[in-house]
Amino acid sequence: MSFGTVDRVTTSATVSELFDLTGHVAVVTGGGRGIGEGIAVAFAQAGAAVVVAARRTAEIEQVAASIRDAGGQAIAVTTDVTDDAAVDALAQAAIAEFGKLTIWVNNAGGSPMRMPATELPRGEWDRTLALNLTALFVGCMTAKQYMETGSIINITSGAGTGPVPGSVHYGAAKAGTNSVTWTLSSEFAPDIRVNAVAPGAIPTEVMLTAIGHDESELDEVLEKWNIPMGRLGTPQDIGAACVYLASDAASWVTGEIIRVGGGAKPR
C-alpha cells in the first residue's frame, strides 16, 4: 500500500524533536507586546531565530534584547505592516541576518473601537480592514515570495465566525482572515502550510480598551466571559499554539483555525 510521500521527519523523530524549532527563522509582526511578544518569546525558547517587527521601535528592541539575554537569537525591525515596501524590507532583513525565512506570523492588528455599526465612522472601517485584512494578505504574499518551505500563521478571532455586536468592522476583517487562511492553505500546499490561531480573552491593552475595562477589573472580565477553564488567557498560551503549528509536529496540519480560549464562546 502506498501512502504517497510521507514526511521524513514524522516517521523517525521523537516528540521533543518534532516540536524543536532549531534552524528555523521566524518573523512575528506586532511583536512588541502582548500576544506578539508571547509568540516571539515562545519561538525563541523553542530554538528559532526571531525577527520581531512592529511600529514601536523601543518595544521591539526590548523584546529582541530580552530574547538575546536569555541565549536566543533575535533582531528588531521597525515595520508598518500597512506599508507594502516595509513588509518586503522586513522579509529581506530576516534573510540578510539569518539566511532564510521559514515561519511568518501575521499578528499585527486589532481595533480599539467597539460601537454599533450605525455609529461606526467610515474611516475606522477602512483603517481596520487595511490593518487586519489587507496587511495580512500582503504578509502572506511576501512570505510566499521569500519562503521555500515553512509555515504561515494568521492570528484571527472568534469575531470572524459569529455575531459580535459592536465589532462589525473587526469581525468582517477576521472573517476575511479565515477565508484567506483556508484558500492559501490550498494554494500554497504542499510546501507552505497556512493556519490560524483564534485567541480568547487575553487581557492585552487593545482588548481591554475595546471592552472598556482596565487591568484592575480582570476579575470582572473573567466573570463576564464565563470561561470554563477558570482563568483568563496569557500570551504564552497563544505562543505555545503557534510553536505547535510552526513545528514538524504539525507537518500534516494546514487550513485549520485553532481556538485557544479556555472553552469560552467568542464574544
N, C-alpha and C positions, 0 to 999 in steps of 0.2 A: 504494500500500500504506500502510495506517495502522498506526502503532506506538503509538497511544494518546497520552497526554500525556507527552512526553519532557521530562526535567528541563532547564530553560532554561540552567542553569549548565554542564552537562556538554557541551552542544553547541557552546559557543564559548570556554570558559575554557581557559587554559593549565594544565599540570600543577601549576605552582607556585601558581597561583590556586586550584586545586581543594583544595590542602592548607592554604590560608590560613584561619585561624580568626578573623581580624579581624572585630569586630562580634558575636562570639558571647559568651555568658555561661555559664560552666561551674561547676557545683557538684561538688566532689570530697570524698566522705566518707572518713574515715580518712586525711586528707591531711597529717597532721603529721610523718610519717616514712616511710621505706621506699618501697614501691610507690606509695602515695598521694601522697607528696611528689614522686616522679618524674613521676607523671601531671600533677599541678598545675603543675609547672615546665615540662613539655613543652607543655601547653596555652598557658601564658603566652608561651613562646617562639614559638608559632605565631600569636600575636596575640589570644588570647581574654582576657577579663576573668575572673578566677578567684575563687571563693568556697571557701576552704579550711576544712573542717569536721572536728572530732574532739572528743573529751572533754578532751584535754590542751591547755589554753589556751596555755601558753607555747610549745609546739611549733608549733601552727598560726600563732601570731603571728609566730614566727621565719620560717616558710616564706613567709607573706604579705609580710613585710618584705623578704626576700631577692628576691622577685619584683618588688616596687616598686623596690628599689635597682637592679635590672637594667633598669628602664624600663618594667616591665609594670604591670598593674592587678590588685590583689588585696586582699581583706579576709579576716579570720579570724572565724568564727562558732563559738563553743563549742557542740557538739551531741552529745547522747547519742542515737544512732540507734535505740535501743530505746524511746525516748520519742516517741510519735506527735506530740504537740504540739510538741516540739522540732524535729522534722523539718519540720513545717509552718512553724514560725518561721524555719527555715533558708531555705526557698524564698522566703518573704516578704522576708527580709533581702537575698537576691540581687536581687530585683526592686526593692526600695527603693533599693539602692545603684546598680544598673546598668540598671534599666529593663525588664529582661526575663530570661527563662531559656530557654536553647536546648540545653544539654548537662547531663546528670546522670550522674555515675559513682558507682555503689554499690560502693565499695571496702572500707569498714569490715568487719572480720570476722576470722576465724581462731580457732584453738583451740590452747593450749599443751600440751594433754594428749594423749598417744598411748599407748594401752594396749588390751589385749584387751577385746572387748565385754562379756565376763562380769565384768570388773573395773571397768567404767566407771560412775561414780556417776550416778544418775538426774539429779541437779542439773546435772551437766556436759552431759548430753544436752539438757536443757531450755534451758540457757544458750546452747549452741552453735546450736541451731535458732532461738532468738529473735534472736541477733545476726546469723547468717549467712543466714537464710532469711526469717523474718518481717519483720525490719527492711528487708531488701532489697525485699520485696514492698511495704511501706509507702513506701519511697523511690520505687519505680516509680509507685505510685498518686499520690504527691504531685507528682512530675514531670509526670505526665499532666494533673493538675489545673491546673498553672500554666504549662505549655508549649504554645504554639500549634503550632509545628513544631520539630523537633530530633532529638536522639539520646540514647538511654539506653544506658549501657554497664555491664554487670554483671561484676564480677571473680569468676570461678569457679575451678575447679581440676580437674586430672586425676583427683582423688579422686572426682569425681562421675560418672566414666564407666567405672570398673573397680574391682576389689577392691584396697583398701589396708589390709592388716591393721593394727590399732591405731587406725584412724580411722573407725570405723563412724558416729560422730556427725557428724564433719566431712564425710565422704563423702556421707551422706544429705542434709545441708544443701546441698551443692554439686550433687548430682543434682537437688534441688529447684530450685536456681538455674537450671540448664539448662532445666528444664521451664518455669519462669516466663518465661525468655527466649524460648523458642520460641512459647509461647502468646501472650504480649503482643506479640510481633513481628507476629503476625497480627491481633490485636485493635486495636492502635494504628495500623496502617498505614492510609493512606499518609503521614500527617502526621508520625508519630514512628517512627523506626527503633529497634529494640531488638536489641542484640548483646551478646556476652560475650567476654572475654579470659581464657584459662586460662594463668597463668604457670607456668613450670617452676621449676627450682631457683634462686630468688633468695634470697641469704643475708640475709634480714631477721631481726630479733630474734625474731619469732614463729616463723618456720620453724626457726631454729637451736635454739630451746627445744624445739620439738616433736620434732625428731630427735635431741636430746641432744648437740649439738655447740656449739662457740663459734667466734669469728672466727679463732682460732689454728689451727683444724682445717679450713680451707676446702679445702686440697689433698686431704684425706681425703674430704671431701664430694664433690668433683669426681670422684675415682676411684670412689667408691661409686655415684654416679649414672650413670657411664659415658656422658657427654654427647658425642655425635658432633662437635659444634662446638668441643669442646676448652676450654670455659670455662664458668663459672657465669654466670647472667644478672644484669642490673642493672635498677634501677628505670627507667632511661631506655629500656631495651628495651620495657618494658610501656607507658611513656608514648608512645613512637613509634607503637605499635599503636593506642593509644587516640586519638591525633591522627588517624590514618587513618580510624578508624570514626566519629569525630565530624565529619569534614570532608565536603565535597562530593565528594571522591574516592570516597567510599563511599556515594554517593547511591542506588545500586541494591543495597545490601547490608543485609539485615535478617534476623534469626533465625539468625545464624551464631555459632559458637563458634570463635574463633581461638586456637589453642595457640601460645604463644611459649615454647619450651622447649629450644632448641638441638638438637632432634632426639631427645631422650631420651624414653623412655616414662614415663607417670605412675607415681609411687611413693606 
